[in-house]
Amino acid sequence: IHNMRNEVRAFSSLYGGRVEFRFALVTYPRSDRDYEVNADFVPFSSFESVLSGVRTNGGGAEPSYDVTQWVLDGTIPLAWRSGAIRVIVVITDEEGQSYHSPRNTETTMCDAASGAEVITFVTTGSARSSFDECGSWLSIHTAFHENLHSIIRDPCS
């Protein structure tokens, strides 16, 4: 988690001085619920503080399909600005999974996208095939903040 936190901090700090950029953080899973909105589109200074407090809660399945779909379809209520380019970064070391019935799949997750999002999955090579229908893929074992910067540079310029 320490390396992931540093990579996310390095990425978000690239845009921290630009007032039009806001950051949200949704973590999953939690023992008492499926997700937690840790930050809902706050300035970088607030985001960095929240990010510093993120801890892992041990092993187990990660409902990445569920949470990503819910962010895309609004089930997880985030304060998206009207007309904003929605950049969604999913970081996981597991294959895509769903807790709910009927099970969400990569296809249902991707179908929830409106086409106006920039979706990137940061994961292990073995889990890559779980996240290859929409968006792009980056290795969790690289300095992925540099690659994220290049991915969003064009739509956000």
For each residue, the residues with C-beta under 8 A, 3 or more apart:
1: 4 5 54 55 56
2: 5 6
3: 6 7
4: 1 7 8 91 140
5: 1 2 8 9 51 52 54
6: 2 3 9 10
7: 3 4 10 11 143 144 145
8: 4 5 11 12 51 89 91 145
9: 5 6 12 13 48 51
10: 6 7 13 14 143 145
11: 7 8 14 89 144 145 148 149
12: 8 9 15 16 23 44 47 48 51
13: 9 10 16 44 48
14: 10 11 145 149
15: 12 18 21 44
16: 12 13 21 43 44 45 48
17: 44
18: 15 21
19: 43
20:
21: 15 16 18 44 156
22: 41 42 43 81
23: 12 39 41 42 43 44 47
24: 37 39 40 41 42 78 79
25: 37 38 39 47 50 51 54
26: 35 36 37 38 67 71 76 78
27: 30 35 36 38 54
28: 34 35 36 62 63 64 66 67
29: 34 35 57 60 61 62 63 99
30: 27 33 34 35 36 57
31: 57
32:
33: 30 36
34: 28 29 30 63 66 67 99
35: 26 27 28 29 30 63 67 70 76
36: 26 27 28 30 33
37: 24 25 26 40 76 77 78
38: 25 26 27 50 53 54
39: 23 24 25 42 46 47 50 51
40: 24 37 78 79
41: 22 23 24 78 79 80 81
42: 22 23 24 39 46 47 50
43: 16 19 22 23 46 47
44: 12 13 15 16 17 21 23 47 48
45: 16 48 49
46: 39 42 43 49 50
47: 12 23 25 39 42 43 44 50 51
48: 9 12 13 16 44 45 51 52
49: 45 46 52 53
50: 25 38 39 42 46 47 53 54
51: 5 8 9 12 25 39 47 48 54
52: 5 48 49
53: 38 49 50
54: 1 5 25 27 38 50 51
55: 1
56: 1
57: 29 30 31 60
58:
59:
60: 29 57
61: 29 94 97 99
62: 28 29 92 94 97
63: 28 29 34 35 66 67 97 98 99 100
64: 28 67 68 90 92 94 96 97 130
65: 68 69 96 97 98 103 104 105 106 108 109
66: 28 34 63 69 70 97 98 99 100 104
67: 26 28 34 35 63 64 70 71 76 90
68: 64 65 71 72 88 90 109 112 119
69: 65 66 72 73 75 104 108 109 112
70: 35 66 67 73 74 75 76
71: 26 67 68 75 76 78 88
72: 68 69 88 109 112 113 114 117
73: 69 70 112
74: 70 77 78
75: 69 70 71
76: 26 35 37 67 70 71
77: 37 74
78: 24 26 37 40 41 71 74
79: 24 40 41
80: 41 84 86
81: 22 41 84
82:
83:
84: 80 81
85: 116 117 118 152 155 156
86: 80 116 117 118
87: 117 118 120 152 156
88: 68 71 72 117 118 119 120 135
89: 8 11 120 121 122 148
90: 64 67 68 119 120 121 122 123 131
91: 4 8 122 123 140
92: 62 64 96 121 122 123 127
93: 123 124 127 140
94: 61 62 64 97 123 127
95: 126 127 129 130
96: 64 65 92 105 106 109 127 130 131
97: 61 62 63 64 65 66 94
98: 63 65 66 103 104 105
99: 29 34 61 63 66
100: 63 66 103 104
101:
102:
103: 65 98 100
104: 65 66 69 98 100 108 109
105: 65 96 98 108 109
106: 65 96 109 110 130 131 132 133 134
107: 110 111 133
108: 65 69 104 105 111 112
109: 65 68 69 72 96 104 105 106 112 134
110: 106 107 113 133 134 135
111: 107 108
112: 68 69 72 73 108 109
113: 72 110 117 119 134
114: 72 117
115:
116: 85 86
117: 72 85 86 87 88 113 114 135
118: 85 86 87 88 135 151 152 155
119: 68 88 90 113 134 135 136
120: 87 88 89 90 135 136 137 138 148 151
121: 89 90 92 131 135 136 137 138
122: 89 90 91 92 137 138 139 140 144 148
123: 90 91 92 93 94 127 128 130 131 137 138 139 140
124: 93 127 128 139 140 141
125: 128 139
126: 95
127: 92 93 94 95 96 123 124 130 131
128: 123 124 125 131 132 137
129: 95 132
130: 64 95 96 106 123 127
131: 90 96 106 121 123 127 128 135 137
132: 106 128 129 137
133: 106 107 110
134: 106 109 110 113 119
135: 88 110 117 118 119 120 121 131
136: 119 120 121 151
137: 120 121 122 123 128 131 132
138: 120 121 122 123 142 144 147 148
139: 122 123 124 125 142 144
140: 4 91 93 122 123 124 144
141: 124
142: 138 139 147
143: 7 10 146 147
144: 7 11 122 138 139 140 147 148
145: 7 8 10 11 14 148 149
146: 143 149 150
147: 138 142 143 144 150 151
148: 11 89 120 122 138 144 145 151 152
149: 11 14 145 146 152 153
150: 146 147 153
151: 118 120 136 147 148
152: 85 87 118 148 149 155 156
153: 149 150 156 157
154: 157
155: 85 118 152
156: 21 85 87 152 153
157: 153 154
